[in-house]
């Protein structure tokens, strides 16, 4: 039974690593469009017209998908563990 919790932990670490990488990618792309932006600015992209870019929207959508996957994995883990 010890292997199952270890597997959950590894899945969470892997997802977090992918999320961190994608967040960096989105921020770098946004800063190419408008230098000096913060991560908070990117989370509020609607406040910055310069961020209306198809490539940025694609990468941000990928990030949103990873965050949704992380939430789903955490929900399933709680279901499985009964907490």
N, CA, C and O atoms as a Tinker XYZ file with bonds, in Angstrom:
   332  protein
     1  N      0.814000   -1.214000    0.000000    73     2
     2  CA     0.000000    0.000000    0.000000    64     1     3
     3  C      0.851000    1.270000    0.000000    63     2     4     5
     4  O      0.363000    2.326000   -0.404000    81     3
     5  N      2.086000    1.200000    0.433000    73     3     6
     6  CA     2.945000    2.371000    0.481000    64     5     7
     7  C      3.222000    2.925000   -0.909000    63     6     8     9
     8  O      3.462000    4.122000   -1.064000    81     7
     9  N      3.190000    2.069000   -1.913000    73     7    10
    10  CA     3.499000    2.512000   -3.265000    64     9    11
    11  C      2.453000    3.465000   -3.825000    63    10    12    13
    12  O      2.794000    4.351000   -4.609000    81    11
    13  N      1.192000    3.304000   -3.446000    73    11    14
    14  CA     0.130000    4.166000   -3.979000    64    13    15
    15  C      0.333000    5.623000   -3.532000    63    14    16    17
    16  O      0.329000    6.511000   -4.384000    81    15
    17  N      0.511000    5.907000   -2.218000    73    15    18
    18  CA     0.766000    7.302000   -1.834000    64    17    19
    19  C      2.018000    7.858000   -2.515000    63    18    20    21
    20  O      2.048000    9.030000   -2.890000    81    19
    21  N      3.046000    7.031000   -2.677000    73    19    22
    22  CA     4.248000    7.492000   -3.366000    64    21    23
    23  C      3.928000    7.864000   -4.809000    63    22    24    25
    24  O      4.465000    8.840000   -5.333000    81    23
    25  N      3.065000    7.101000   -5.445000    73    23    26
    26  CA     2.674000    7.395000   -6.825000    64    25    27
    27  C      1.918000    8.725000   -6.888000    63    26    28    29
    28  O      2.163000    9.533000   -7.782000    81    27
    29  N      1.004000    8.954000   -5.948000    73    27    30
    30  CA     0.281000   10.227000   -5.912000    64    29    31
    31  C      1.262000   11.382000   -5.757000    63    30    32    33
    32  O      1.148000   12.393000   -6.450000    81    31
    33  N      2.223000   11.234000   -4.851000    73    31    34
    34  CA     3.212000   12.289000   -4.633000    64    33    35
    35  C      4.012000   12.557000   -5.908000    63    34    36    37
    36  O      4.263000   13.710000   -6.259000    81    35
    37  N      4.407000   11.495000   -6.592000    73    35    38
    38  CA     5.184000   11.652000   -7.821000    64    37    39
    39  C      4.357000   12.336000   -8.906000    63    38    40    41
    40  O      4.872000   13.178000   -9.641000    81    39
    41  N      3.094000   11.982000   -9.010000    73    39    42
    42  CA     2.213000   12.633000   -9.995000    64    41    43
    43  C      2.089000   14.122000   -9.679000    63    42    44    45
    44  O      2.154000   14.959000  -10.579000    81    43
    45  N      1.910000   14.445000   -8.407000    73    43    46
    46  CA     1.788000   15.858000   -8.017000    64    45    47
    47  C      3.074000   16.622000   -8.294000    63    46    48    49
    48  O      3.030000   17.759000   -8.765000    81    47
    49  N      4.223000   16.009000   -8.006000    73    47    50
    50  CA     5.505000   16.662000   -8.286000    64    49    51
    51  C      5.677000   16.899000   -9.792000    63    50    52    53
    52  O      6.133000   17.961000  -10.214000    81    51
    53  N      5.308000   15.899000  -10.589000    73    51    54
    54  CA     5.432000   16.020000  -12.038000    64    53    55
    55  C      4.538000   17.146000  -12.568000    63    54    56    57
    56  O      4.979000   17.969000  -13.370000    81    55
    57  N      3.291000   17.175000  -12.119000    73    55    58
    58  CA     2.380000   18.235000  -12.556000    64    57    59
    59  C      2.884000   19.612000  -12.129000    63    58    60    61
    60  O      2.822000   20.563000  -12.908000    81    59
    61  N      3.382000   19.722000  -10.899000    73    59    62
    62  CA     3.876000   21.016000  -10.437000    64    61    63
    63  C      5.077000   21.461000  -11.256000    63    62    64    65
    64  O      5.229000   22.646000  -11.553000    81    63
    65  N      5.920000   20.518000  -11.616000    73    63    66
    66  CA     7.069000   20.842000  -12.457000    64    65    67
    67  C      6.621000   21.361000  -13.826000    63    66    68    69
    68  O      7.168000   22.341000  -14.330000    81    67
    69  N      5.633000   20.707000  -14.420000    73    67    70
    70  CA     5.097000   21.154000  -15.712000    64    69    71
    71  C      4.441000   22.527000  -15.588000    63    70    72    73
    72  O      4.576000   23.368000  -16.477000    81    71
    73  N      3.735000   22.749000  -14.489000    73    71    74
    74  CA     3.076000   24.039000  -14.256000    64    73    75
    75  C      4.112000   25.143000  -14.108000    63    74    76    77
    76  O      3.972000   26.216000  -14.695000    81    75
    77  N      5.155000   24.878000  -13.323000    73    75    78
    78  CA     6.210000   25.883000  -13.133000    64    77    79
    79  C      6.853000   26.245000  -14.470000    63    78    80    81
    80  O      7.081000   27.420000  -14.759000    81    79
    81  N      7.139000   25.239000  -15.273000    73    79    82
    82  CA     7.742000   25.470000  -16.583000    64    81    83
    83  C      6.815000   26.288000  -17.481000    63    82    84    85
    84  O      7.254000   27.224000  -18.150000    81    83
    85  N      5.543000   25.932000  -17.490000    73    83    86
    86  CA     4.584000   26.640000  -18.343000    64    85    87
    87  C      4.363000   28.070000  -17.862000    63    86    88    89
    88  O      4.221000   28.980000  -18.679000    81    87
    89  N      4.333000   28.279000  -16.546000    73    87    90
    90  CA     4.198000   29.646000  -16.026000    64    89    91
    91  C      5.373000   30.511000  -16.480000    63    90    92    93
    92  O      5.195000   31.670000  -16.854000    81    91
    93  N      6.565000   29.940000  -16.443000    73    91    94
    94  CA     7.752000   30.677000  -16.902000    64    93    95
    95  C      7.645000   31.009000  -18.385000    63    94    96    97
    96  O      7.989000   32.110000  -18.813000    81    95
    97  N      7.168000   30.051000  -19.155000    73    95    98
    98  CA     7.019000   30.245000  -20.596000    64    97    99
    99  C      6.006000   31.355000  -20.896000    63    98   100   101
   100  O      6.254000   32.211000  -21.745000    81    99
   101  N      4.877000   31.339000  -20.205000    73    99   102
   102  CA     3.834000   32.348000  -20.405000    64   101   103
   103  C      4.364000   33.731000  -20.012000    63   102   104   105
   104  O      4.148000   34.706000  -20.732000    81   103
   105  N      5.045000   33.814000  -18.888000    73   103   106
   106  CA     5.568000   35.101000  -18.429000    64   105   107
   107  C      6.614000   35.643000  -19.411000    63   106   108   109
   108  O      6.607000   36.832000  -19.729000    81   107
   109  N      7.503000   34.782000  -19.886000    73   107   110
   110  CA     8.532000   35.218000  -20.841000    64   109   111
   111  C      7.893000   35.725000  -22.134000    63   110   112   113
   112  O      8.309000   36.750000  -22.673000    81   111
   113  N      6.890000   35.012000  -22.626000    73   111   114
   114  CA     6.205000   35.432000  -23.849000    64   113   115
   115  C      5.492000   36.763000  -23.629000    63   114   116   117
   116  O      5.543000   37.646000  -24.485000    81   115
   117  N      4.835000   36.906000  -22.493000    73   115   118
   118  CA     4.129000   38.157000  -22.186000    64   117   119
   119  C      5.112000   39.322000  -22.094000    63   118   120   121
   120  O      4.819000   40.428000  -22.549000    81   119
   121  N      6.282000   39.066000  -21.501000    73   119   122
   122  CA     7.282000   40.133000  -21.367000    64   121   123
   123  C      7.897000   40.512000  -22.711000    63   122   124   125
   124  O      8.396000   41.628000  -22.861000    81   123
   125  N      7.873000   39.612000  -23.685000    73   123   126
   126  CA     8.323000   39.984000  -25.028000    64   125   127
   127  C      7.319000   40.945000  -25.668000    63   126   128   129
   128  O      7.684000   41.821000  -26.453000    81   127
   129  N      6.059000   40.761000  -25.316000    73   127   130
   130  CA     5.018000   41.628000  -25.862000    64   129   131
   131  C      4.958000   42.974000  -25.137000    63   130   132   133
   132  O      4.696000   44.009000  -25.749000    81   131
   133  N      5.205000   42.943000  -23.817000    73   131   134
   134  CA     5.196000   44.165000  -23.018000    64   133   135
   135  C      6.215000   43.992000  -21.880000    63   134   136   137
   136  O      5.898000   43.416000  -20.839000    81   135
   137  N      7.429000   44.492000  -22.087000    73   135   138
   138  CA     8.485000   44.336000  -21.077000    64   137   139
   139  C      8.062000   44.894000  -19.712000    63   138   140   141
   140  O      7.309000   45.864000  -19.618000    81   139
   141  N      8.568000   44.251000  -18.670000    73   139   142
   142  CA     8.325000   44.732000  -17.315000    64   141   143
   143  C      7.097000   44.171000  -16.633000    63   142   144   145
   144  O      6.829000   44.502000  -15.478000    81   143
   145  N      6.348000   43.330000  -17.319000    73   143   146
   146  CA     5.147000   42.750000  -16.702000    64   145   147
   147  C      5.518000   41.831000  -15.550000    63   146   148   149
   148  O      6.572000   41.195000  -15.554000    81   147
   149  N      4.642000   41.775000  -14.577000    73   147   150
   150  CA     4.803000   40.835000  -13.462000    64   149   151
   151  C      3.894000   39.623000  -13.704000    63   150   152   153
   152  O      3.031000   39.641000  -14.582000    81   151
   153  N      4.105000   38.589000  -12.916000    73   151   154
   154  CA     3.244000   37.405000  -13.013000    64   153   155
   155  C      1.789000   37.792000  -12.730000    63   154   156   157
   156  O      0.870000   37.256000  -13.349000    81   155
   157  N      1.587000   38.712000  -11.806000    73   155   158
   158  CA     0.228000   39.176000  -11.490000    64   157   159
   159  C     -0.392000   39.883000  -12.695000    63   158   160   161
   160  O     -1.579000   39.711000  -12.973000    81   159
   161  N      0.404000   40.672000  -13.406000    73   159   162
   162  CA    -0.098000   41.334000  -14.620000    64   161   163
   163  C     -0.582000   40.306000  -15.634000    63   162   164   165
   164  O     -1.621000   40.486000  -16.269000    81   163
   165  N      0.172000   39.238000  -15.776000    73   163   166
   166  CA    -0.180000   38.203000  -16.757000    64   165   167
   167  C     -1.463000   37.496000  -16.340000    63   166   168   169
   168  O     -2.273000   37.129000  -17.191000    81   167
   169  N     -1.655000   37.302000  -15.033000    73   167   170
   170  CA    -2.897000   36.677000  -14.563000    64   169   171
   171  C     -4.100000   37.586000  -14.823000    63   170   172   173
   172  O     -5.239000   37.121000  -14.872000    81   171
   173  N     -3.840000   38.867000  -14.986000    73   171   174
   174  CA    -4.897000   39.845000  -15.301000    64   173   175
   175  C     -4.653000   40.408000  -16.697000    63   174   176   177
   176  O     -4.636000   41.624000  -16.893000    81   175
   177  N     -4.469000   39.527000  -17.649000    73   175   178
   178  CA    -4.095000   39.917000  -19.011000    64   177   179
   179  C     -5.110000   40.854000  -19.654000    63   178   180   181
   180  O     -4.751000   41.659000  -20.512000    81   179
   181  N     -6.364000   40.759000  -19.251000    73   179   182
   182  CA    -7.397000   41.630000  -19.831000    64   181   183
   183  C     -7.115000   43.111000  -19.562000    63   182   184   185
   184  O     -7.676000   43.976000  -20.235000    81   183
   185  N     -6.254000   43.410000  -18.591000    73   183   186
   186  CA    -5.896000   44.802000  -18.282000    64   185   187
   187  C     -4.810000   45.344000  -19.211000    63   186   188   189
   188  O     -4.467000   46.524000  -19.145000    81   187
   189  N     -4.270000   44.488000  -20.071000    73   187   190
   190  CA    -3.143000   44.881000  -20.918000    64   189   191
   191  C     -3.433000   44.502000  -22.372000    63   190   192   193
   192  O     -3.330000   43.334000  -22.747000    81   191
   193  N     -3.790000   45.479000  -23.172000    73   191   194
   194  CA    -4.137000   45.228000  -24.571000    64   193   195
   195  C     -3.033000   44.517000  -25.345000    63   194   196   197
   196  O     -3.306000   43.726000  -26.248000    81   195
   197  N     -1.789000   44.804000  -24.987000    73   195   198
   198  CA    -0.660000   44.216000  -25.701000    64   197   199
   199  C     -0.632000   42.692000  -25.586000    63   198   200   201
   200  O      0.024000   42.016000  -26.378000    81   199
   201  N     -1.334000   42.167000  -24.616000    73   199   202
   202  CA    -1.328000   40.721000  -24.386000    64   201   203
   203  C     -2.409000   39.991000  -25.184000    63   202   204   205
   204  O     -2.603000   38.787000  -25.014000    81   203
   205  N     -3.096000   40.705000  -26.035000    73   203   206
   206  CA    -4.085000   40.072000  -26.912000    64   205   207
   207  C     -3.342000   39.453000  -28.099000    63   206   208   209
   208  O     -3.307000   40.019000  -29.191000    81   207
   209  N     -2.758000   38.299000  -27.863000    73   207   210
   210  CA    -1.878000   37.642000  -28.830000    64   209   211
   211  C     -2.231000   36.160000  -28.883000    63   210   212   213
   212  O     -2.374000   35.520000  -27.841000    81   211
   213  N     -2.370000   35.617000  -30.071000    73   211   214
   214  CA    -2.790000   34.219000  -30.228000    64   213   215
   215  C     -1.798000   33.243000  -29.589000    63   214   216   217
   216  O     -2.210000   32.274000  -28.952000    81   215
   217  N     -0.502000   33.489000  -29.754000    73   215   218
   218  CA     0.490000   32.584000  -29.160000    64   217   219
   219  C      0.412000   32.603000  -27.638000    63   218   220   221
   220  O      0.479000   31.557000  -26.992000    81   219
   221  N      0.269000   33.795000  -27.070000    73   219   222
   222  CA     0.161000   33.903000  -25.614000    64   221   223
   223  C     -1.113000   33.217000  -25.125000    63   222   224   225
   224  O     -1.095000   32.522000  -24.109000    81   223
   225  N     -2.202000   33.410000  -25.836000    73   223   226
   226  CA    -3.456000   32.779000  -25.427000    64   225   227
   227  C     -3.349000   31.253000  -25.484000    63   226   228   229
   228  O     -3.892000   30.559000  -24.625000    81   227
   229  N     -2.648000   30.732000  -26.497000    73   227   230
   230  CA    -2.448000   29.294000  -26.596000    64   229   231
   231  C     -1.649000   28.778000  -25.397000    63   230   232   233
   232  O     -2.037000   27.799000  -24.758000    81   231
   233  N     -0.539000   29.441000  -25.099000    73   231   234
   234  CA     0.310000   29.000000  -23.981000    64   233   235
   235  C     -0.412000   29.145000  -22.648000    63   234   236   237
   236  O     -0.260000   28.302000  -21.764000    81   235
   237  N     -1.199000   30.213000  -22.498000    73   235   238
   238  CA    -1.974000   30.408000  -21.280000    64   237   239
   239  C     -3.052000   29.336000  -21.153000    63   238   240   241
   240  O     -3.352000   28.881000  -20.049000    81   239
   241  N     -3.636000   28.933000  -22.284000    73   239   242
   242  CA    -4.618000   27.846000  -22.276000    64   241   243
   243  C     -3.982000   26.522000  -21.858000    63   242   244   245
   244  O     -4.595000   25.726000  -21.147000    81   243
   245  N     -2.759000   26.300000  -22.303000    73   243   246
   246  CA    -2.028000   25.100000  -21.885000    64   245   247
   247  C     -1.811000   25.123000  -20.380000    63   246   248   249
   248  O     -1.973000   24.104000  -19.709000    81   247
   249  N     -1.447000   26.280000  -19.851000    73   247   250
   250  CA    -1.275000   26.426000  -18.404000    64   249   251
   251  C     -2.588000   26.156000  -17.678000    63   250   252   253
   252  O     -2.602000   25.475000  -16.653000    81   251
   253  N     -3.673000   26.679000  -18.196000    73   251   254
   254  CA    -4.985000   26.452000  -17.577000    64   253   255
   255  C     -5.323000   24.967000  -17.561000    63   254   256   257
   256  O     -5.879000   24.470000  -16.582000    81   255
   257  N     -4.996000   24.261000  -18.626000    73   255   258
   258  CA    -5.235000   22.820000  -18.676000    64   257   259
   259  C     -4.412000   22.069000  -17.645000    63   258   260   261
   260  O     -4.910000   21.143000  -17.005000    81   259
   261  N     -3.163000   22.461000  -17.481000    73   259   262
   262  CA    -2.313000   21.821000  -16.466000    64   261   263
   263  C     -2.855000   22.078000  -15.056000    63   262   264   265
   264  O     -2.856000   21.182000  -14.211000    81   263
   265  N     -3.309000   23.298000  -14.814000    73   263   266
   266  CA    -3.881000   23.618000  -13.500000    64   265   267
   267  C     -5.166000   22.821000  -13.251000    63   266   268   269
   268  O     -5.426000   22.385000  -12.129000    81   267
   269  N     -5.962000   22.636000  -14.298000    73   267   270
   270  CA    -7.177000   21.831000  -14.167000    64   269   271
   271  C     -6.823000   20.370000  -13.884000    63   270   272   273
   272  O     -7.476000   19.718000  -13.070000    81   271
   273  N     -5.802000   19.866000  -14.549000    73   271   274
   274  CA    -5.365000   18.491000  -14.303000    64   273   275
   275  C     -4.877000   18.340000  -12.868000    63   274   276   277
   276  O     -5.158000   17.333000  -12.218000    81   275
   277  N     -4.154000   19.328000  -12.378000    73   275   278
   278  CA    -3.668000   19.275000  -11.000000    64   277   279
   279  C     -4.840000   19.238000  -10.011000    63   278   280   281
   280  O     -4.823000   18.473000   -9.047000    81   279
   281  N     -5.842000   20.060000  -10.255000    73   279   282
   282  CA    -7.024000   20.073000   -9.384000    64   281   283
   283  C     -7.741000   18.727000   -9.435000    63   282   284   285
   284  O     -8.191000   18.225000   -8.405000    81   283
   285  N     -7.851000   18.146000  -10.622000    73   283   286
   286  CA    -8.524000   16.846000  -10.764000    64   285   287
   287  C     -7.757000   15.744000  -10.042000    63   286   288   289
   288  O     -8.357000   14.896000   -9.381000    81   287
   289  N     -6.440000   15.754000  -10.167000    73   287   290
   290  CA    -5.621000   14.746000   -9.488000    64   289   291
   291  C     -5.765000   14.885000   -7.971000    63   290   292   293
   292  O     -5.898000   13.888000   -7.261000    81   291
   293  N     -5.737000   16.099000   -7.492000    73   291   294
   294  CA    -5.876000   16.309000   -6.041000    64   293   295
   295  C     -7.253000   15.867000   -5.550000    63   294   296   297
   296  O     -7.368000   15.281000   -4.474000    81   295
   297  N     -8.294000   16.146000   -6.330000    73   295   298
   298  CA    -9.644000   15.724000   -5.946000    64   297   299
   299  C     -9.738000   14.203000   -5.915000    63   298   300   301
   300  O    -10.310000   13.635000   -4.984000    81   299
   301  N     -9.183000   13.547000   -6.920000    73   299   302
   302  CA    -9.228000   12.090000   -6.968000    64   301   303
   303  C     -8.422000   11.489000   -5.813000    63   302   304   305
   304  O     -8.813000   10.480000   -5.228000    81   303
   305  N     -7.306000   12.118000   -5.500000    73   303   306
   306  CA    -6.483000   11.628000   -4.390000    64   305   307
   307  C     -7.266000   11.711000   -3.077000    63   306   308   309
   308  O     -7.234000   10.782000   -2.270000    81   307
   309  N     -7.964000   12.821000   -2.871000    73   307   310
   310  CA    -8.774000   12.957000   -1.646000    64   309   311
   311  C     -9.888000   11.921000   -1.628000    63   310   312   313
   312  O    -10.168000   11.326000   -0.587000    81   311
   313  N    -10.527000   11.701000   -2.781000    73   311   314
   314  CA   -11.564000   10.678000   -2.895000    64   313   315
   315  C    -11.020000    9.313000   -2.524000    63   314   316   317
   316  O    -11.613000    8.574000   -1.737000    81   315
   317  N     -9.890000    9.003000   -3.105000    73   315   318
   318  CA    -9.268000    7.672000   -2.901000    64   317   319
   319  C     -8.857000    7.466000   -1.456000    63   318   320   321
   320  O     -8.984000    6.367000   -0.915000    81   319
   321  N     -8.357000    8.540000   -0.826000    73   319   322
   322  CA    -7.880000    8.396000    0.563000    64   321   323
   323  C     -9.012000    8.538000    1.576000    63   322   324   325
   324  O     -8.834000    8.222000    2.752000    81   323
   325  N    -10.176000    9.010000    1.127000    73   323   326
   326  CA   -11.315000    9.131000    2.022000    64   325   327
   327  C    -11.290000   10.365000    2.892000    63   326   328   329
   328  O    -11.994000   10.425000    3.900000    81   327
   329  N    -10.474000   11.373000    2.513000    73   327   330
   330  CA   -10.444000   12.612000    3.318000    64   329   331
   331  C    -11.116000   13.744000    2.605000    63   330   332
   332  O    -11.183000   14.854000    3.133000    81   331
